[in-house]
Amino acid sequence: MPFWQDSVLLCRRNIEPRHGFWTLPAGFMELGETAAEGALRETHEEAGARIELLELFSLLNVVRVGQVHFFYRARLLDTRFDPGPETIEARLFRHDEIPWDELAFRTVRLTLERFFADQARGQYGLHCADIA
């Protein structure tokens, strides 16, 4: 969940599934890397963004496909983005600008909803859920 002030970074997917839809920078971990290392790598590969990784924010068990989605809060170090080949474009969105109907995955929607709710409260927690 890379953020800059009151905005979050989203990437428009250039790959299937959900080509053309928006997502948080994410992807599969590589053998031998930690979840945190994977988050740093995927953010750089997909958005060309530099981040300071903060705490784990969201852990979602996607039961029907046997996946676990981890999302960390991450402070963007600057607003220069250089999207890789899996991304059409990367840009910042404030809460009122999020293309909610164009989000690629339910886990991304849930994570964004919780992030903005926590932001409004001024306190961030760890959010865990099972997604059928």
CYANA upper distance limits for C-alpha pairs under 8 A (distance plus 0.5 A):
  1 MET  CA      8 VAL  CA      7.29
  1 MET  CA      9 LEU  CA      7.70
  1 MET  CA     24 LEU  CA      7.01
  1 MET  CA     25 PRO  CA      8.16
  1 MET  CA     71 PHE  CA      6.60
  1 MET  CA     72 TYR  CA      6.12
  1 MET  CA     73 ARG  CA      5.22
  1 MET  CA     74 ALA  CA      6.20
  2 PRO  CA      8 VAL  CA      6.22
  2 PRO  CA      9 LEU  CA      5.97
  2 PRO  CA     24 LEU  CA      8.46
  2 PRO  CA     51 ILE  CA      7.57
  2 PRO  CA     72 TYR  CA      8.47
  2 PRO  CA     73 ARG  CA      6.60
  2 PRO  CA     74 ALA  CA      5.00
  2 PRO  CA     75 ARG  CA      6.16
  2 PRO  CA     76 LEU  CA      6.37
  3 PHE  CA      7 SER  CA      6.03
  3 PHE  CA      8 VAL  CA      4.72
  3 PHE  CA      9 LEU  CA      6.46
  3 PHE  CA     73 ARG  CA      8.03
  3 PHE  CA     74 ALA  CA      6.75
  3 PHE  CA     75 ARG  CA      5.84
  3 PHE  CA     76 LEU  CA      6.21
  3 PHE  CA     92 LEU  CA      8.42
  4 TRP  CA      8 VAL  CA      6.77
  4 TRP  CA      9 LEU  CA      8.31
  4 TRP  CA     75 ARG  CA      6.87
  4 TRP  CA     76 LEU  CA      6.11
  4 TRP  CA     78 ASP  CA      8.42
  4 TRP  CA     79 THR  CA      8.17
  4 TRP  CA     92 LEU  CA      8.27
  6 ASP  CA     94 ARG  CA      6.53
  6 ASP  CA     95 HIS  CA      8.33
  7 SER  CA     92 LEU  CA      6.18
  7 SER  CA     93 PHE  CA      5.51
  7 SER  CA     94 ARG  CA      4.80
  7 SER  CA     95 HIS  CA      7.45
  8 VAL  CA     92 LEU  CA      5.78
  8 VAL  CA     93 PHE  CA      5.88
  8 VAL  CA     94 ARG  CA      7.03
  9 LEU  CA     24 LEU  CA      7.25
  9 LEU  CA     25 PRO  CA      8.33
  9 LEU  CA     90 ALA  CA      7.34
  9 LEU  CA     91 ARG  CA      6.06
  9 LEU  CA     92 LEU  CA      4.98
  9 LEU  CA     93 PHE  CA      6.94
 10 LEU  CA     22 TRP  CA      6.66
 10 LEU  CA     23 THR  CA      5.94
 10 LEU  CA     24 LEU  CA      5.37
 10 LEU  CA     25 PRO  CA      7.16
 10 LEU  CA     90 ALA  CA      6.22
 10 LEU  CA     91 ARG  CA      6.24
 10 LEU  CA     92 LEU  CA      6.82
 10 LEU  CA     93 PHE  CA      7.76
 11 CYS  CA     22 TRP  CA      5.90
 11 CYS  CA     23 THR  CA      5.83
 11 CYS  CA     24 LEU  CA      6.52
 11 CYS  CA     25 PRO  CA      6.75
 11 CYS  CA     46 GLU  CA      7.83
 11 CYS  CA     47 ALA  CA      7.22
 11 CYS  CA     87 THR  CA      6.60
 11 CYS  CA     88 ILE  CA      7.78
 11 CYS  CA     89 GLU  CA      6.27
 11 CYS  CA     90 ALA  CA      4.86
 11 CYS  CA     91 ARG  CA      7.17
 12 ARG  CA     19 HIS  CA      8.27
 12 ARG  CA     20 GLY  CA      6.05
 12 ARG  CA     21 PHE  CA      5.86
 12 ARG  CA     22 TRP  CA      4.81
 12 ARG  CA     23 THR  CA      6.88
 12 ARG  CA     87 THR  CA      6.13
 12 ARG  CA     88 ILE  CA      5.83
 12 ARG  CA     89 GLU  CA      5.86
 12 ARG  CA     90 ALA  CA      6.89
 13 ARG  CA     18 ARG  CA      7.52
 13 ARG  CA     19 HIS  CA      5.64
 13 ARG  CA     20 GLY  CA      5.51
 13 ARG  CA     21 PHE  CA      6.10
 13 ARG  CA     22 TRP  CA      6.61
 13 ARG  CA     23 THR  CA      7.55
 13 ARG  CA     86 GLU  CA      6.69
 13 ARG  CA     87 THR  CA      5.34
 13 ARG  CA     88 ILE  CA      6.43
 13 ARG  CA     89 GLU  CA      8.31
 14 ASN  CA     19 HIS  CA      5.84
 14 ASN  CA     20 GLY  CA      6.53
 14 ASN  CA     85 PRO  CA      7.60
 14 ASN  CA     86 GLU  CA      5.29
 14 ASN  CA     87 THR  CA      5.25
 14 ASN  CA     88 ILE  CA      5.70
 15 ILE  CA     19 HIS  CA      5.47
 15 ILE  CA     20 GLY  CA      8.24
 15 ILE  CA     86 GLU  CA      6.25
 15 ILE  CA     87 THR  CA      8.05
 18 ARG  CA    104 ALA  CA      6.13
 20 GLY  CA     88 ILE  CA      7.98
 21 PHE  CA    102 GLU  CA      5.81
 21 PHE  CA    103 LEU  CA      6.00
 21 PHE  CA    104 ALA  CA      5.42
 22 TRP  CA     99 PRO  CA      8.15
 22 TRP  CA    102 GLU  CA      6.52
 22 TRP  CA    103 LEU  CA      5.19
 22 TRP  CA    104 ALA  CA      5.91
 23 THR  CA    103 LEU  CA      6.45
 23 THR  CA    104 ALA  CA      6.15
 23 THR  CA    105 PHE  CA      7.63
 23 THR  CA    108 VAL  CA      6.80
 24 LEU  CA    108 VAL  CA      7.03
 25 PRO  CA     42 GLU  CA      6.74
 25 PRO  CA     43 THR  CA      5.64
 25 PRO  CA     46 GLU  CA      6.55
 25 PRO  CA     47 ALA  CA      7.33
 26 ALA  CA     39 ALA  CA      7.26
 26 ALA  CA     42 GLU  CA      6.06
 26 ALA  CA     43 THR  CA      7.21
 26 ALA  CA     46 GLU  CA      8.23
 27 GLY  CA     38 GLY  CA      8.33
 27 GLY  CA     42 GLU  CA      6.59
 28 PHE  CA     38 GLY  CA      8.02
 29 MET  CA     33 GLU  CA      7.14
 29 MET  CA     34 THR  CA      8.10
 29 MET  CA     35 ALA  CA      7.36
 29 MET  CA     38 GLY  CA      5.77
 30 GLU  CA     38 GLY  CA      7.59
 33 GLU  CA     37 GLU  CA      6.36
 33 GLU  CA     38 GLY  CA      6.81
 34 THR  CA     38 GLY  CA      6.66
 35 ALA  CA     39 ALA  CA      6.71
 35 ALA  CA     70 PHE  CA      7.95
 36 ALA  CA     40 LEU  CA      6.87
 36 ALA  CA     53 LEU  CA      8.06
 36 ALA  CA     72 TYR  CA      8.35
 37 GLU  CA     41 ARG  CA      6.65
 38 GLY  CA     42 GLU  CA      6.43
 39 ALA  CA     43 THR  CA      6.57
 39 ALA  CA     71 PHE  CA      8.26
 39 ALA  CA     72 TYR  CA      7.94
 40 LEU  CA     44 HIS  CA      6.84
 40 LEU  CA     51 ILE  CA      7.71
 40 LEU  CA     53 LEU  CA      7.79
 41 ARG  CA     45 GLU  CA      6.57
 42 GLU  CA     46 GLU  CA      6.32
 43 THR  CA     47 ALA  CA      6.12
 43 THR  CA     48 GLY  CA      7.16
 43 THR  CA     49 ALA  CA      6.53
 43 THR  CA     50 ARG  CA      8.09
 43 THR  CA     51 ILE  CA      8.41
 44 HIS  CA     48 GLY  CA      4.79
 44 HIS  CA     49 ALA  CA      5.52
 44 HIS  CA     50 ARG  CA      6.94
 45 GLU  CA     83 PRO  CA      7.63
 45 GLU  CA     84 GLY  CA      6.11
 46 GLU  CA     83 PRO  CA      5.89
 46 GLU  CA     84 GLY  CA      5.50
 46 GLU  CA     85 PRO  CA      7.94
 46 GLU  CA     86 GLU  CA      6.70
 46 GLU  CA     87 THR  CA      6.32
 47 ALA  CA     81 PHE  CA      6.23
 47 ALA  CA     82 ASP  CA      6.20
 47 ALA  CA     83 PRO  CA      4.66
 47 ALA  CA     84 GLY  CA      6.80
 47 ALA  CA     87 THR  CA      7.59
 47 ALA  CA     89 GLU  CA      8.31
 47 ALA  CA     90 ALA  CA      6.25
 48 GLY  CA     80 ARG  CA      8.31
 48 GLY  CA     81 PHE  CA      5.48
 48 GLY  CA     82 ASP  CA      4.73
 48 GLY  CA     83 PRO  CA      5.62
 48 GLY  CA     84 GLY  CA      7.20
 49 ALA  CA     76 LEU  CA      7.66
 49 ALA  CA     78 ASP  CA      8.29
 49 ALA  CA     79 THR  CA      8.13
 49 ALA  CA     80 ARG  CA      7.21
 49 ALA  CA     81 PHE  CA      5.71
 49 ALA  CA     82 ASP  CA      7.41
 50 ARG  CA     76 LEU  CA      6.51
 50 ARG  CA     77 LEU  CA      6.14
 50 ARG  CA     78 ASP  CA      7.44
 51 ILE  CA     74 ALA  CA      6.40
 51 ILE  CA     75 ARG  CA      5.94
 51 ILE  CA     76 LEU  CA      4.94
 51 ILE  CA     77 LEU  CA      5.81
 52 GLU  CA     74 ALA  CA      5.97
 52 GLU  CA     75 ARG  CA      5.59
 52 GLU  CA     76 LEU  CA      6.90
 52 GLU  CA     77 LEU  CA      7.23
 53 LEU  CA     72 TYR  CA      7.42
 53 LEU  CA     73 ARG  CA      7.00
 53 LEU  CA     74 ALA  CA      4.92
 53 LEU  CA     75 ARG  CA      7.00
 54 LEU  CA     72 TYR  CA      6.96
 54 LEU  CA     73 ARG  CA      5.75
 54 LEU  CA     74 ALA  CA      5.66
 54 LEU  CA     75 ARG  CA      7.66
 55 GLU  CA     72 TYR  CA      6.20
 55 GLU  CA     73 ARG  CA      6.27
 55 GLU  CA     74 ALA  CA      8.25
 56 LEU  CA     70 PHE  CA      7.81
 56 LEU  CA     71 PHE  CA      6.70
 56 LEU  CA     72 TYR  CA      4.74
 56 LEU  CA     73 ARG  CA      6.85
 56 LEU  CA    126 LEU  CA      7.05
 57 PHE  CA     70 PHE  CA      8.18
 57 PHE  CA     71 PHE  CA      6.16
 57 PHE  CA     72 TYR  CA      5.41
 57 PHE  CA     73 ARG  CA      6.32
 57 PHE  CA    124 TYR  CA      8.15
 57 PHE  CA    125 GLY  CA      6.94
 57 PHE  CA    126 LEU  CA      5.18
 57 PHE  CA    127 HIS  CA      6.58
 58 SER  CA     69 HIS  CA      8.22
 58 SER  CA     70 PHE  CA      6.24
 58 SER  CA     71 PHE  CA      5.50
 58 SER  CA     72 TYR  CA      7.25
 58 SER  CA    111 THR  CA      6.90
 58 SER  CA    126 LEU  CA      6.21
 58 SER  CA    127 HIS  CA      5.15
 58 SER  CA    128 CYS  CA      6.33
 59 LEU  CA     68 VAL  CA      7.41
 59 LEU  CA     69 HIS  CA      6.23
 59 LEU  CA     70 PHE  CA      5.23
 59 LEU  CA     71 PHE  CA      7.08
 59 LEU  CA    126 LEU  CA      8.16
 59 LEU  CA    127 HIS  CA      6.75
 59 LEU  CA    128 CYS  CA      5.28
 59 LEU  CA    129 ALA  CA      7.26
 60 LEU  CA     68 VAL  CA      6.12
 60 LEU  CA     69 HIS  CA      5.58
 60 LEU  CA     70 PHE  CA      7.12
 60 LEU  CA    107 THR  CA      7.47
 60 LEU  CA    128 CYS  CA      6.09
 60 LEU  CA    129 ALA  CA      5.53
 60 LEU  CA    130 ASP  CA      6.27
 60 LEU  CA    131 ILE  CA      7.27
 61 ASN  CA     66 GLY  CA      8.07
 61 ASN  CA     67 GLN  CA      6.61
 61 ASN  CA     68 VAL  CA      5.01
 61 ASN  CA     69 HIS  CA      6.94
 61 ASN  CA    128 CYS  CA      8.49
 61 ASN  CA    129 ALA  CA      6.83
 61 ASN  CA    130 ASP  CA      5.16
 61 ASN  CA    131 ILE  CA      6.36
 62 VAL  CA     66 GLY  CA      6.47
 62 VAL  CA     67 GLN  CA      5.63
 62 VAL  CA     68 VAL  CA      6.33
 62 VAL  CA     69 HIS  CA      7.79
 62 VAL  CA    130 ASP  CA      6.69
 62 VAL  CA    131 ILE  CA      5.32
 62 VAL  CA    132 ALA  CA      6.81
 63 VAL  CA     67 GLN  CA      7.11
 63 VAL  CA    130 ASP  CA      7.31
 63 VAL  CA    131 ILE  CA      6.55
 63 VAL  CA    132 ALA  CA      5.96
 64 ARG  CA    131 ILE  CA      8.40
 64 ARG  CA    132 ALA  CA      6.40
 69 HIS  CA    107 THR  CA      8.03
 71 PHE  CA    111 THR  CA      8.21
 81 PHE  CA     90 ALA  CA      7.19
 81 PHE  CA     91 ARG  CA      8.23
 82 ASP  CA     90 ALA  CA      8.31
 83 PRO  CA     87 THR  CA      6.14
 83 PRO  CA     88 ILE  CA      7.63
 83 PRO  CA     89 GLU  CA      6.72
 83 PRO  CA     90 ALA  CA      6.74
 93 PHE  CA     97 GLU  CA      5.97
 93 PHE  CA     98 ILE  CA      6.19
 94 ARG  CA     98 ILE  CA      6.99
 95 HIS  CA    116 PHE  CA      7.37
 99 PRO  CA    103 LEU  CA      7.07
100 TRP  CA    109 ARG  CA      7.83
103 LEU  CA    108 VAL  CA      7.62
103 LEU  CA    109 ARG  CA      7.25
104 ALA  CA    108 VAL  CA      7.83
105 PHE  CA    109 ARG  CA      7.15
106 ARG  CA    110 LEU  CA      6.71
107 THR  CA    111 THR  CA      6.58
107 THR  CA    131 ILE  CA      8.48
108 VAL  CA    112 LEU  CA      6.58
109 ARG  CA    113 GLU  CA      6.60
110 LEU  CA    114 ARG  CA      6.70
111 THR  CA    115 PHE  CA      6.53
112 LEU  CA    116 PHE  CA      6.71
113 GLU  CA    117 ALA  CA      6.69
114 ARG  CA    118 ASP  CA      6.52
114 ARG  CA    127 HIS  CA      8.22
115 PHE  CA    119 GLN  CA      6.51
115 PHE  CA    124 TYR  CA      8.03
116 PHE  CA    120 ALA  CA      6.63
117 ALA  CA    121 ARG  CA      6.88
118 ASP  CA    122 GLY  CA      6.49
118 ASP  CA    123 GLN  CA      5.94
118 ASP  CA    124 TYR  CA      5.65
118 ASP  CA    125 GLY  CA      7.92
119 GLN  CA    123 GLN  CA      6.93
119 GLN  CA    124 TYR  CA      7.44
